Amino acid sequence: MAERRMLVIAHTGRAESIEAAATVCRQLLAADIAPAMPDDELEFLIERDSTLHRVQALHSGDPVDDFELAIVLGGDGTILRTAELLRGSSTPLLGINLGHVGFLAEIEREGINDCVQRALDRDYVVEERMTLDVQVMVDAEVVYESWALNEATVEKASRERMLEVVIEVDERPLSSFGCDGVVMSTPTGSTAYSFSAGGPIVWPGVDAMLLVPLSAHALFARPIVVGPDSQLAVEVHERTQGLGVLWCDGRRTRDLPPGARVVVHRSPIPVRLARLEPAPFTDRLVRKFALPVTGWRGPADDGGAA
């Protein structure tokens, strides 16, 4: 029988995250599971607890396909970093929130031991989330390619200057305006930057892409939602003074000269999230955003309104 291996990822800038990683690794080792951590993170772990020398080191470029699961300790930023590491593999990730909102995480810090036990028992389901393929084109030539789980954002590079853009859907121009930027988002990202910019919340089961202008100087600059087979694009207008900048999940970036065109479409490679509870997305929204639902009576016993 092949050795069971799990990857552990932690936010090494926080002492509580390193301690949580140590707790997880001890529990995995006690169950004869081989834990591994990126080598730079493992150094912090061994410094804290030398008895964890049996934790394996994952070096840059090492394959990640043979991991059964990735247990992620941190906030959404740590989960996005792990998604980047696992890109193209079949390994699902299970998030334990040590940050603030932690919308992508499955469980809070007090549930670490139970979470690891559920992982050991393979007591979880895997949910696939849409991602975006992103291309930057200059003079009809692709000069940069990336991807995003949450969003690809075209923004102004200089605070004092406005970004002039043309937005496009399915290779047809839709509108042109000055703005601070444009967010192109997945349903997963609808509760991230897009949400902060006034975009709609889209349930994860909906196959769609969003385009949300940021502080646009235009009468028609409303958020739009398109189908999963559509293509979105933002062109930095030639009259823009200075550069724009592309951000993918706030992690990968590229400068955009006037005339650059950012093209976004659905990627064939999803991110796989391990879920412990099949709770409705509505309940997750209420819990994560602390929404007021006091007074709700629910459906009547006969199926009518209460």
C-alpha positions in Angstrom: 0.0 0.0 0.0 1.3 3.4 -0.9 2.3 5.8 1.9 -0.3 8.4 2.7 1.1 11.9 2.4 -0.4 15.3 3.3 0.9 18.7 2.7 0.8 21.3 5.5 1.0 25.0 4.6 1.2 27.8 7.2 1.5 31.5 7.5 5.1 31.7 8.9 4.7 35.3 9.8 2.5 34.4 12.7 3.6 32.5 15.7 0.1 31.0 16.2 0.2 29.7 12.7 3.5 27.9 13.2 2.2 26.4 16.5 -1.0 25.3 14.7 1.2 23.7 12.0 3.1 21.8 14.7 -0.1 20.6 16.2 -1.3 19.3 12.8 2.0 17.6 12.0 2.1 15.9 15.4 -1.4 14.5 14.8 -0.5 13.3 11.3 2.7 11.6 12.5 0.8 9.9 15.3 -1.5 8.4 12.7 1.4 7.3 10.5 0.7 9.9 7.9 3.8 11.5 6.2 3.4 15.3 6.5 5.4 17.6 4.3 5.9 21.4 4.4 7.7 23.8 2.0 11.3 23.8 3.0 11.3 27.5 4.0 8.3 27.0 6.3 9.7 23.8 7.7 12.7 25.7 9.1 10.4 27.8 11.3 8.6 24.6 12.5 11.9 22.8 13.4 13.1 25.8 15.3 10.0 25.8 17.4 9.8 22.0 17.9 12.9 19.9 17.1 11.0 16.7 17.6 9.2 17.3 14.3 12.3 16.4 12.2 10.4 13.6 10.5 8.3 16.2 8.6 9.4 16.0 5.0 10.6 19.1 3.1 9.0 20.1 -0.1 11.5 21.9 -2.3 10.7 24.3 -5.1 9.9 22.3 -8.3 9.0 19.1 -6.4 5.8 17.4 -7.7 2.7 17.8 -5.6 0.4 15.2 -7.3 1.1 12.5 -4.7 -0.4 14.4 -1.8 -3.7 13.2 -0.6 -4.7 16.6 0.8 -3.2 20.0 1.6 -4.1 21.4 5.0 -3.8 25.2 5.0 -3.4 27.2 8.2 -4.0 30.9 7.7 -6.4 33.3 6.0 -7.5 33.6 2.4 -4.1 34.9 1.4 -2.5 31.7 2.5 -5.1 29.6 0.8 -4.5 31.6 -2.5 -0.8 30.9 -2.2 -1.5 27.2 -1.7 -3.8 27.2 -4.7 -1.0 28.6 -6.8 1.4 25.9 -5.5 -1.1 23.1 -6.3 -2.1 24.6 -9.7 -2.6 21.7 -12.2 -2.6 19.0 -9.6 -5.5 16.9 -8.3 -4.7 17.6 -4.7 -7.6 19.3 -2.8 -6.9 21.9 -0.2 -8.6 22.2 3.2 -8.5 25.6 4.9 -8.3 26.2 8.6 -8.9 29.9 9.3 -6.4 31.7 11.4 -7.0 35.1 9.7 -10.0 37.4 9.8 -12.9 36.6 7.5 -11.3 33.5 6.0 -14.1 33.1 3.4 -12.3 30.2 1.6 -11.5 28.4 4.8 -13.6 25.5 6.0 -13.2 25.7 9.7 -12.1 28.0 12.5 -9.0 27.6 14.6 -10.8 25.9 17.5 -11.7 23.0 15.3 -8.1 22.0 14.3 -8.0 18.6 16.0 -11.4 17.6 14.7 -10.6 18.9 11.2 -7.4 16.8 11.0 -9.3 13.7 12.2 -11.8 14.2 9.5 -9.0 14.4 7.0 -7.4 11.2 8.4 -10.8 9.5 8.0 -11.2 10.9 4.5 -14.5 12.3 5.8 -14.9 15.2 3.4 -16.2 16.0 -0.1 -14.3 17.9 -2.8 -15.8 20.9 -4.5 -14.3 22.3 -7.7 -14.2 26.1 -8.1 -13.9 27.9 -11.4 -10.7 29.7 -12.2 -9.8 32.3 -14.9 -7.1 32.2 -17.6 -5.6 35.6 -18.1 -3.7 37.0 -21.1 -2.0 40.3 -21.7 -1.8 41.3 -25.3 0.2 44.2 -26.8 0.1 44.8 -30.5 -1.9 41.6 -31.0 0.9 39.6 -29.3 0.5 37.7 -26.0 3.2 39.0 -23.7 2.0 37.6 -20.4 -0.2 34.7 -19.2 -1.5 34.0 -15.7 -4.6 32.8 -13.9 -6.9 33.6 -11.0 -9.1 31.9 -8.5 -10.7 35.1 -7.2 -10.2 37.9 -9.7 -8.0 39.6 -12.3 -7.9 43.3 -11.8 -6.8 46.1 -14.1 -5.9 49.1 -12.0 -4.2 52.5 -12.4 -0.6 52.4 -11.5 -0.4 56.1 -10.2 -2.8 57.3 -7.6 -3.0 60.8 -9.1 -3.9 59.6 -12.6 -7.1 58.1 -14.0 -7.1 54.9 -16.0 -8.9 55.2 -19.3 -10.4 51.8 -20.5 -12.6 50.1 -23.0 -14.5 47.1 -21.7 -15.4 44.3 -24.0 -17.6 41.2 -23.9 -17.3 38.4 -26.4 -15.0 40.4 -28.6 -17.4 43.3 -28.9 -16.9 46.7 -27.2 -19.4 47.6 -24.5 -18.3 50.9 -23.0 -15.4 53.3 -22.5 -14.7 55.4 -19.4 -12.2 56.7 -16.9 -11.9 54.8 -13.7 -9.6 53.5 -10.9 -9.8 50.0 -12.4 -11.9 47.1 -13.4 -12.4 43.8 -11.6 -13.0 40.5 -13.5 -14.1 37.9 -11.1 -15.2 34.3 -10.6 -18.2 33.4 -8.3 -15.6 32.6 -5.6 -14.2 36.1 -6.0 -17.6 37.7 -5.7 -17.1 37.9 -2.0 -13.6 39.4 -2.3 -12.5 42.5 -4.1 -15.6 42.5 -6.3 -17.8 42.6 -3.2 -15.8 45.6 -1.9 -16.3 47.4 -5.2 -20.1 46.9 -5.0 -20.4 43.8 -7.2 -23.1 41.2 -6.7 -22.6 38.1 -4.6 -22.8 35.0 -6.8 -23.4 31.6 -5.3 -20.5 29.1 -6.1 -22.8 26.8 -7.9 -23.5 29.4 -10.6 -21.2 29.2 -13.6 -20.6 32.9 -14.4 -18.0 35.6 -14.6 -18.3 39.2 -13.3 -17.0 42.5 -14.5 -17.1 45.3 -11.9 -15.8 48.9 -12.6 -13.9 50.6 -9.8 -15.0 54.3 -9.3 -15.9 54.8 -12.9 -16.7 58.3 -14.3 -19.6 57.2 -16.5 -23.4 56.9 -16.4 -23.2 53.3 -17.7 -20.7 51.6 -15.5 -22.7 48.9 -13.7 -21.5 45.5 -12.6 -22.3 42.9 -15.3 -22.6 39.1 -15.1 -21.9 36.9 -18.1 -22.0 33.2 -18.8 -19.0 30.8 -18.3 -18.3 30.5 -22.1 -18.0 34.3 -22.6 -14.8 36.2 -22.9 -14.2 39.5 -21.0 -11.5 42.0 -21.9 -10.3 45.4 -20.7 -8.2 47.5 -23.0 -6.0 50.3 -21.6 -6.9 53.2 -23.8 -4.2 55.0 -25.7 -5.1 58.3 -24.1 -4.1 56.9 -20.6 -1.2 58.8 -19.2 1.3 56.4 -17.6 0.9 52.7 -16.9 -1.9 50.5 -15.8 -1.2 47.3 -13.8 -2.7 43.8 -13.8 -3.2 41.9 -10.5 -4.2 38.3 -10.4 -5.5 37.3 -6.9 -3.4 40.2 -5.6 -0.3 37.9 -6.0 0.8 38.0 -9.7 1.3 41.3 -11.4 2.2 42.8 -14.8 2.6 46.4 -15.9 0.2 47.5 -18.7 1.3 50.2 -21.2 -1.4 52.2 -23.1 -2.9 50.0 -25.8 -2.5 46.8 -23.7 -5.5 44.4 -23.7 -6.2 42.0 -20.8 -8.3 39.0 -22.0 -10.1 36.7 -19.5 -12.0 33.5 -20.0 -12.8 30.4 -18.0 -9.9 28.1 -17.3 -10.2 24.4 -17.8 -8.2 23.9 -14.5 -10.3 24.3 -11.4 -9.2 24.7 -7.8 -10.3 21.7 -5.6 -11.6 22.6 -2.1 -12.2 20.0 0.6 -15.5 20.6 2.4 -16.4 19.1 5.8 -20.0 20.2 6.0 -22.5 20.5 3.1 -24.0 23.7 4.7 -25.9 26.0 2.4 -23.8 29.0 1.0 -26.4 31.2 2.6 -25.3 30.0 6.1 -21.7 30.7 5.2 -22.5 34.2 4.2 -24.4 34.8 7.5 -21.6 33.3 9.5 -18.6 35.0 7.8 -20.2 38.5 7.5 -22.1 38.3 10.9 -25.3 39.2 9.1 -28.4 40.0 11.2 -31.0 37.2 10.9 -32.7 37.7 14.3 -36.4 37.2 14.1 -36.4 34.7 11.2 -39.0 32.1 11.8 -38.4 29.9 8.8 -41.0 28.0 6.7 -44.1 26.9 8.4 -44.7 23.2 9.1 -47.2 23.0 6.2 -44.7 24.4 3.8 -46.2 27.9 3.7 -44.6 31.1 4.9 -44.4 31.5 8.6 
